Structure formats: C-alpha cells, structure tokens
C-alpha cells in the first residue's frame, strides 16, 4: 500500500521555549488513503478544516503519536511538474480559524516547497551522475581492452580436441596455466554450445578483455572467475541439458563475468566506507557493478559475442546474466534457497516452468561460486588461506578507519579459521549442495566433497581446541 510519511515538524516555538513544546517523532507513516493529508494527496484538493475532530477524514492516530490536540487544519498539495509529490499542512491557528487570505499565502509557500524539493531531486541526480563518472574514470584508468596481438596469439594456440578430466567435479582449474585459460574457455564454449554460432575472434577478444578487467586481488580475480565458469560447465555437462540453450549460455557467461572489477572488499565495506559505487547501488553493490562491467565489455567493438542472436534472444540472455550475477550476492541466497527448498520438499518443482528454472539457475550460481569448498582437501585448504588473506586485508583497512572488523576479517584471530570454515560449510555450503543434489542428483559429488572437507576442518578445530586446553592447564 502507498504511504505518506512526515519528517519535518515546525512547532512554531521560539528556540528558547522549545522545551515547552510536545516532542515530535522523527517520522510518522500512514496509509495514503487515511487522514486529511491522505485525502489531499489523493485528490489534490486544498482542505481547510474548522474542527478536526468533527471531520470523519481526520486521522486521530497522528495526535496520539505527536502529543498534539489538533483543532484547525489547512492542508495543500505540493506539485512538481503537475504531479503531486507531497502535502504541507498547518494546524491550530493561534487566533481563530484559517481564512482565505491564509490559504493564498500558504499556496505560495507550497509552491516554494515544490521548487525546493524539485531542486533537491535534481541535486541528487547530479550527485549520482558525478559518482558514476568517478567510478567510470577509476575503471578506465585501471583497465584496458586486450590487444589484437593477444587475440591472434590465443587463436593460434592449438585448442585440444579433448581435455581429460575436465568434466569431473574434482578437476582443478587452478592447475591450468594462465596463458592457457582463455583457450580452455574457448574449448568449453564450443563443447557446451555446438548448436550456437560464435565468431571465434569475438569470443577470444571478449574472454581476454574479461580477463584484463579482473583486478589483482588475492582471491576474487580472474583465476576465481575461470574456476566458477568451469564449475558451471561441469554442472551443465553432467545434467544432460537441463536448462535451455540460452539459459545455459547465460549461466556460463555470468560465471565468467560474475566478479568483474572486484576490489577484494565486501558489499558491507563498500557501503560503510561511502564509496562512489555504494552511492550508485545501495543493494548488491558489487554485483550490480559486475553486471554493468559485463555490458560495457560487450559494447566494445568486436566484443559482442551475442551478435548472432535475435533482438529478443539478446534481451533474454542479457536479462538472465543480470539476474544470475545478482544471485551471487549471498544476502539473496537464503531467500531463494527457502523458496526452492519448499518446491523440492513438496515435489512441486516443474522443469517446464521458467520461474522454477530461474530459481534453480540462481541456486546453481551460488553452488558454482563456492566451488572451492568441494574440491579435494589439499586444494580447498590452500584456497581457504588465500581468501582469508583477502578478508584480512579488508580487516586491516577497517582498523585503519577505526572500525572493528568481524572475527572472520580480523588477522589477529587467524587461529579461528578451522572453526569459521566449519560454520560456513554447515550453514551455507552443504545446504546449498544438498538441495541442488535433491533436484539434480548428478551434482552429488559437490555434497561428497564438501562433507569430506567438513570432516577435515572439524578435526583441525578439535585439535586446536585440545591444544588450547593443554596450554591453559599448563
């Protein structure tokens, strides 16, 4: 339901006598169809009430919240370009009731209110544009497109006809030489989308520019993107074309681009630090930026790998990519998982329903994004230390800003790593993989890998606990 809210209260008291006035709340909210203000906002009619409590439209809840006893009311709409954007009202004229002269004077005030609010909105738009320009300039100064020499060099590399073990969940994308990763991406594209036409040069140019647009941060870098894309490749290959070709294409490209221009900082940090990005995107800050970077790369000359699609197909793929990249925000994961789990538990998941497939695809994005958690133990342990280094660097920066980092981000609490990994696998990874395996049984190796690693982390946590007990006794 549409609501009105009031934040500005002028009691008319002298500053020296302000203590005698009833205290006003910071904000009052009420439905738009209730009260005198609601009536004026809905109809645009100026309303002059001689006795509020005798008027059926008067909302007595406002008096209860403010401590006032309203007697007379003069209420007018505030317009911006012919549209009502608010109301302004006066209550309890000191001498008598509000007159026609009062209405005329108040109408002038309402016009000024409209102008002031209009200018405030313009200022906010200008500020947002300035922040966008700051982000754009920052990105441009850091990134560049790939060179044509790089494109030619990679195209001339021999793409293998078959890569042993590539379709297994245990395969280590981190073992692939960095110069060979774009060739592997090309191989996976060809293997997954045989029926979809791709321009080889466009595909290689796009992949190399994506690689260049990942920053040199400890974990959320090009290597991570490659590993997540490989995880999705394995998932699609092992589940026998569960998704439509365009959905599969969207999933794979989304994985490749899902952390573009990541700064090694969480969304929470970006917001708390008042970064330009946080000023542009108030929710899923980095995920929105990752998608916008994807679109920017596609718009470069010779980079649009979807140029063979129809306008409707292009719109569908781009919409899917945005939805799937945003799904990697763990803040959105829990709500999506709950809805998907309800469908699975009731055996109501239907493959030919696009909404159901979309929920599952978003879930698959999280599963792929967390792929390091189900890999063989030695690799998982190594990657955990790498991602913790990124977290600790953020924690160091937070300390410099006078912010107390959470335990996971605090380098001084590095000994809590095993216990934090246990909590992460139990709370997020295993529920994610188990639900996925419930719908797609072929993905059960993810469950097995994460369960095996959970056992190892628990052993380390128990060992640490025993050592601390021994030390305390000594």
C-alpha positions as a printed Julia matrix, in Angstrom:
474×3 Matrix{Float64}:
   0.0     0.0     0.0
   1.25    3.55   -0.84
   2.19    5.51    2.23
   2.71    9.11    3.24
   5.39    9.96    5.75
   6.21   13.15    7.63
   9.72   14.02    8.75
   9.61   17.82    9.24
   7.71   19.3    12.17
   7.78   23.06   12.89
   6.1    23.73   16.24
   6.3    27.5    15.85
   8.09   27.8    19.21
  10.95   30.14   19.93
  14.21   28.24   20.35
  14.36   29.36   24.0
  10.93   27.87   24.68
  11.32   24.68   22.7
  11.27   22.6    25.89
   7.63   23.53   26.4
   6.53   22.01   23.09
   5.41   18.38   22.83
   8.23   16.2    21.49
   7.79   15.24   17.83
   8.69   11.8    16.46
  11.43   11.5    13.88
   8.94   10.2    11.34
   5.23    9.44   11.05
   3.95    6.97    8.46
   0.34    6.33    7.5
  -1.6     4.93    4.51
  -2.24    7.33    1.66
  -5.98    6.72    1.89
  -6.17    7.81    5.54
  -6.42   11.22    7.17
  -6.64   14.77    5.86
  -3.13   14.6     4.37
  -4.03   11.35    2.62
  -7.21   12.93    1.2
  -5.28   15.93   -0.13
  -2.51   13.73   -1.57
  -5.08   11.56   -3.34
  -7.39   14.3    -4.65
  -5.18   17.38   -4.94
  -7.86   19.45   -3.17
  -6.9    22.19   -0.73
  -8.65   21.37    2.55
  -9.49   23.89    5.29
 -10.89   22.15    8.42
 -12.55   24.28   11.11
 -12.85   21.47   13.68
 -10.67   18.39   13.07
 -12.47   16.05   15.44
 -15.81   16.71   13.73
 -14.38   15.72   10.33
 -14.6    11.97    9.58
 -11.47   12.13    7.42
  -9.25   13.22   10.32
  -6.72   10.58   11.44
  -6.57   10.7    15.24
  -3.52    8.38   15.3
  -1.34   11.37   14.39
  -2.34   13.21   17.56
  -1.63   10.12   19.64
   1.9     9.89   18.14
   2.75   13.6    18.42
   1.02   14.56   21.66
  -0.86   17.41   19.97
  -4.58   18.1    20.08
  -5.46   19.17   16.58
  -8.25   21.73   16.21
  -7.93   23.53   12.88
  -6.11   22.28    9.76
  -5.09   23.89    6.49
  -3.64   21.3     4.09
  -2.42   21.73    0.49
  -0.77   19.53   -2.14
   2.84   20.07   -3.25
   3.31   19.79   -7.02
   6.34   19.1    -9.2
   5.65   19.4   -12.92
   1.95   18.83  -12.44
   2.37   15.74  -10.24
   1.57   15.64   -6.53
   4.7    14.61   -4.64
   3.62   15.5    -1.11
   1.46   17.71    1.07
   2.09   20.52    3.51
  -0.26   21.4     6.34
  -0.65   23.87    9.18
  -2.58   23.09   12.35
  -4.07   25.09   15.24
  -4.05   28.71   14.12
  -3.4    30.83   17.21
  -6.32   33.19   16.64
  -9.49   31.73   15.19
  -9.63   29.62   12.01
  -7.67   29.68    8.74
  -9.03   32.29    6.32
  -8.99   32.74    2.55
  -6.04   35.08    3.0
  -4.21   32.31    4.87
  -4.93   29.92    2.02
  -3.45   32.3    -0.57
  -0.29   32.86    1.48
   0.05   29.16    2.2
  -0.36   28.35   -1.5
   2.71   30.47   -2.23
   4.6    28.55    0.46
   3.51   25.24   -1.1
   4.87   26.4    -4.47
   8.23   27.18   -2.86
   8.2    23.74   -1.2
   7.68   22.15   -4.61
  10.57   24.13   -6.11
  12.84   23.24   -3.19
  12.05   19.52   -3.47
  12.49   19.64   -7.24
  15.92   21.21   -6.84
  16.82   18.63   -4.19
  15.92   15.82   -6.61
  17.97   17.46   -9.35
  20.9    17.79   -6.98
  20.62   14.09   -6.07
  20.62   13.14   -9.77
  23.67   15.34  -10.4
  25.44   13.81   -7.4
  24.69   10.27   -8.63
  25.99   11.19  -12.09
  29.17   12.56  -10.55
  29.65    9.32   -8.6
  29.09    7.29  -11.79
  31.69    9.4   -13.57
  34.13    8.82  -10.72
  33.63    5.07  -11.0
  33.94    5.16  -14.79
  37.15    7.19  -14.67
  38.57    4.9   -12.0
  37.78    1.81  -14.05
  39.13    3.33  -17.26
  42.37    4.31  -15.55
  42.88    0.75  -14.32
  41.62   -1.34  -17.19
  42.12   -1.56  -20.9
  40.93   -3.78  -23.69
  43.0    -6.7   -24.75
  45.43   -6.11  -27.61
  44.97   -7.6   -31.07
  48.34   -9.34  -30.59
  46.89  -11.19  -27.59
  43.86  -12.22  -29.65
  45.99  -13.52  -32.51
  48.34  -15.34  -30.13
  45.49  -17.15  -28.38
  43.69  -18.04  -31.6
  46.92  -19.54  -32.92
  47.2   -21.72  -29.82
  46.0   -25.2   -30.6
  42.66  -25.91  -28.94
  42.76  -29.55  -27.79
  40.14  -31.91  -29.17
  39.63  -33.38  -25.71
  40.78  -32.39  -22.22
  40.96  -35.38  -19.86
  39.08  -34.97  -16.58
  37.67  -31.55  -17.45
  34.06  -32.63  -16.9
  34.72  -34.04  -13.41
  33.89  -32.06  -10.27
  37.33  -32.86   -8.84
  39.19  -31.15  -11.72
  41.42  -28.27  -10.58
  41.04  -25.16  -12.76
  43.84  -23.63  -10.68
  46.28  -26.14  -12.24
  45.76  -24.69  -15.74
  48.5   -22.3   -16.86
  47.28  -18.71  -17.0
  48.15  -18.35  -20.69
  46.06  -21.46  -21.44
  42.95  -20.46  -19.51
  41.4   -18.43  -22.39
  41.92  -21.47  -24.68
  40.13  -23.65  -22.12
  37.27  -21.12  -22.06
  37.07  -21.37  -25.84
  37.03  -25.18  -25.59
  34.19  -25.09  -23.02
  32.19  -22.66  -25.16
  32.5   -24.94  -28.18
  31.75  -28.06  -26.16
  28.65  -26.62  -24.49
  27.14  -24.67  -27.36
  27.79  -26.61  -30.52
  24.45  -25.53  -31.99
  25.01  -21.82  -31.31
  27.08  -19.82  -33.78
  30.01  -17.84  -32.39
  32.54  -15.61  -34.09
  35.89  -17.08  -32.95
  37.68  -13.71  -32.85
  34.84  -12.04  -30.97
  34.79  -14.88  -28.46
  38.52  -14.75  -27.83
  38.57  -10.95  -27.7
  35.7   -10.96  -25.19
  37.41  -13.59  -23.0
  40.75  -11.8   -22.98
  39.17   -8.44  -22.13
  37.18  -10.08  -19.34
  40.47  -11.44  -18.01
  42.02   -7.99  -18.16
  39.1    -6.47  -16.25
  39.73   -8.58  -13.16
  41.93   -6.89  -10.58
  44.98   -8.4    -8.98
  43.35   -9.18   -5.63
  44.19  -12.33   -3.64
  41.04  -14.34   -4.37
  38.24  -12.66   -6.36
  40.35  -12.46   -9.5
  40.45  -13.98  -12.99
  41.51  -17.38  -11.65
  38.42  -17.48   -9.43
  36.2   -16.47  -12.37
  37.72  -19.23  -14.51
  37.14  -21.8   -11.74
  33.5   -20.75  -11.29
  32.92  -20.9   -15.06
  34.45  -24.38  -15.09
  32.19  -25.45  -12.23
  29.14  -24.32  -14.22
  30.5   -26.1   -17.3
  30.75  -29.33  -15.3
  27.26  -28.85  -13.87
  25.68  -28.26  -17.3
  27.58  -31.15  -18.91
  26.67  -33.62  -16.16
  22.95  -32.79  -16.03
  22.05  -33.51  -19.66
  20.87  -30.12  -20.93
  18.52  -29.43  -18.05
  18.37  -25.75  -18.96
  17.51  -24.29  -22.36
  20.5   -23.44  -24.63
  20.05  -19.7   -23.96
  19.79  -20.28  -20.21
  22.95  -22.4   -20.26
  24.75  -19.73  -22.29
  23.63  -17.06  -19.8
  24.82  -19.16  -16.85
  28.27  -19.81  -18.3
  28.9   -16.18  -19.33
  27.52  -14.95  -15.97
  30.01  -17.16  -14.14
  32.88  -15.88  -16.26
  31.91  -12.26  -15.53
  30.34  -12.53  -12.08
  33.17  -10.75  -10.19
  34.43   -8.31  -12.84
  36.42   -5.43  -11.33
  36.12   -6.87   -7.82
  38.15   -4.8    -5.36
  38.62   -7.54   -2.78
  36.08   -5.87   -0.48
  32.6    -6.93    0.68
  29.39   -5.02   -0.07
  29.18   -4.07    3.59
  32.63   -2.48    3.47
  31.77   -0.55    0.29
  28.67    0.9     1.96
  30.34    1.7     5.29
  33.24    3.42    3.5
  30.87    5.66    1.49
  32.46    4.59   -1.81
  31.16    6.05   -5.1
  29.87    2.58   -6.03
  27.78    2.39   -2.86
  26.3     5.79   -3.69
  25.12    4.38   -7.03
  23.96    0.93   -5.9
  22.5     0.76   -2.39
  21.88   -3.02   -2.54
  24.04   -5.81   -4.03
  26.57   -3.05   -4.66
  29.38   -5.04   -6.25
  27.09   -7.46   -8.1
  25.37   -4.6    -9.92
  28.8    -3.24  -10.82
  29.97   -6.64  -12.09
  26.97   -6.81  -14.42
  27.47   -3.25  -15.68
  31.09   -4.08  -16.44
  29.89   -7.09  -18.42
  27.6    -4.88  -20.52
  30.42   -2.36  -21.01
  32.72   -5.05  -22.39
  30.01   -6.39  -24.71
  29.59   -2.87  -26.1
  33.26   -2.62  -27.12
  33.86   -3.01  -30.84
  34.44   -6.65  -31.75
  33.39   -7.95  -28.3
  29.68   -8.66  -28.65
  29.68  -12.46  -28.63
  25.87  -12.39  -28.85
  25.77  -10.52  -32.17
  24.27  -13.58  -33.9
  21.23  -13.64  -31.6
  17.89  -12.07  -32.46
  16.92   -8.93  -30.55
  14.52  -10.98  -28.41
  17.17  -13.63  -27.68
  19.72  -10.93  -26.86
  17.29   -9.28  -24.45
  16.59  -12.65  -22.78
  20.27  -13.55  -22.41
  21.24  -10.14  -21.02
  18.33  -10.23  -18.57
  19.37  -13.7   -17.43
  23.01  -12.68  -16.99
  21.98   -9.77  -14.77
  19.69  -12.0   -12.7
  22.36  -14.7   -12.35
  25.2   -12.32  -11.41
  23.0   -10.65   -8.77
  22.23  -14.14   -7.42
  25.88  -14.46   -6.32
  25.15  -11.96   -3.54
  24.86  -14.29   -0.54
  22.38  -11.86    1.01
  19.91  -13.01   -1.68
  20.83  -16.69   -1.46
  18.84  -17.57    1.66
  15.5   -16.29    0.41
  15.91  -18.01   -2.94
  17.0   -21.25   -1.28
  13.96  -21.24    1.01
  11.56  -20.89   -1.93
  13.36  -23.57   -3.96
  13.51  -25.96   -0.98
   9.79  -25.6    -0.43
   9.15  -26.59   -4.05
  11.56  -29.54   -3.8
  10.19  -30.79   -0.46
   6.63  -30.7    -1.76
   7.78  -32.28   -5.05
   6.23  -29.34   -6.86
   9.33  -28.33   -8.87
   8.33  -28.3   -12.55
  11.0   -28.16  -15.24
   8.85  -26.52  -17.89
   8.09  -23.56  -15.62
  10.52  -20.74  -16.37
  10.15  -19.32  -12.85
  11.22  -22.64  -11.31
  14.21  -22.99  -13.65
  15.19  -19.4   -12.86
  15.24  -20.14   -9.11
  17.33  -23.25   -9.72
  19.71  -21.37  -12.02
  20.27  -18.73   -9.3
  20.97  -21.57   -6.86
  23.44  -23.09   -9.33
  25.3   -19.76   -9.44
  25.89  -19.91   -5.68
  26.97  -23.57   -5.9
  29.49  -22.72   -8.63
  30.7   -19.57   -6.83
  31.54  -21.72   -3.78
  33.26  -24.41   -5.85
  36.47  -24.24   -3.83
  34.59  -25.8    -0.9
  34.03  -29.18   -2.59
  37.42  -29.62   -4.26
  40.0   -32.13   -2.94
  41.21  -31.28    0.58
  44.72  -30.02   -0.19
  43.34  -27.57   -2.75
  40.45  -26.49   -0.53
  42.77  -25.8     2.42
  45.11  -23.76    0.22
  42.26  -21.71   -1.26
  40.78  -21.05    2.19
  44.04  -19.38    3.24
  44.04  -17.28    0.06
  40.52  -15.98    0.56
  41.28  -15.31    4.23
  44.21  -13.15    3.17
  41.76  -11.05    1.16
  39.42  -10.83    4.15
  42.29   -9.9     6.47
  43.4    -7.11    4.12
  39.9    -5.67    4.39
  40.06   -6.07    8.17
  43.39   -4.2     8.23
  41.81   -1.34    6.29
  38.79   -1.3     8.6
  41.08   -0.99   11.61
  42.81    1.99    9.95
  39.37    3.6     9.6
  38.61    2.97   13.27
  36.13    0.17   12.5
  36.26   -3.06   14.48
  36.29   -5.9    11.9
  34.25   -9.05   12.43
  36.27  -12.05   13.65
  36.48  -13.58   10.17
  38.12  -10.39    8.86
  40.49   -9.94   11.8
  44.05  -11.04   11.14
  44.65  -11.25   14.89
  42.06  -14.05   15.05
  43.57  -16.16   12.27
  43.55  -19.2    14.55
  39.74  -19.29   14.23
  39.97  -20.33   10.56
  39.05  -24.03   11.05
  36.02  -23.17   13.18
  34.84  -20.48   10.76
  35.15  -22.92    7.86
  33.07  -25.47    9.79
  30.37  -22.84   10.3
  30.47  -21.75    6.65
  30.17  -25.29    5.28
  27.42  -26.29    7.73
  25.46  -23.05    7.36
  25.78  -22.33    3.65
  27.7   -24.81    1.5
  26.14  -28.15    2.48
  22.54  -26.83    2.49
  23.25  -25.38   -0.96
  24.77  -28.57   -2.39
  22.25  -30.93   -0.75
  19.28  -29.02   -2.16
  20.93  -28.93   -5.59
  21.58  -32.69   -5.48
  17.96  -33.24   -4.48
  16.85  -31.68   -7.78
  19.91  -32.6    -9.86
  21.26  -35.91   -8.49
  24.24  -35.75  -10.86
  25.7   -32.95   -8.71
  26.05  -35.21   -5.65
  29.9   -35.09   -5.89
  29.59  -31.5    -4.61
  27.93  -32.82   -1.45
  30.54  -35.55   -1.06
  33.46  -33.15   -1.49
  32.09  -30.56    0.95
  31.25  -33.27    3.52
  34.76  -34.7     3.29
  36.29  -31.24    3.77
  33.94  -30.53    6.67
  35.33  -33.59    8.44
  38.9   -32.3     7.93
  38.06  -28.82    9.22
  36.34  -30.3    12.27
  39.43  -32.38   13.02
  41.61  -29.24   12.84
  39.19  -27.29   15.03
  39.1   -30.07   17.63
  42.9   -30.33   17.56
  43.21  -26.57   18.13
  40.72  -26.75   20.98
  42.67  -29.55   22.64
  45.95  -27.64   22.29
  44.41  -24.52   23.87
  43.13  -26.58   26.8
  46.58  -28.08   27.32
  48.18  -24.6    27.22
  45.66  -23.17   29.69
  46.23  -26.07   32.1
  49.97  -25.54   31.87
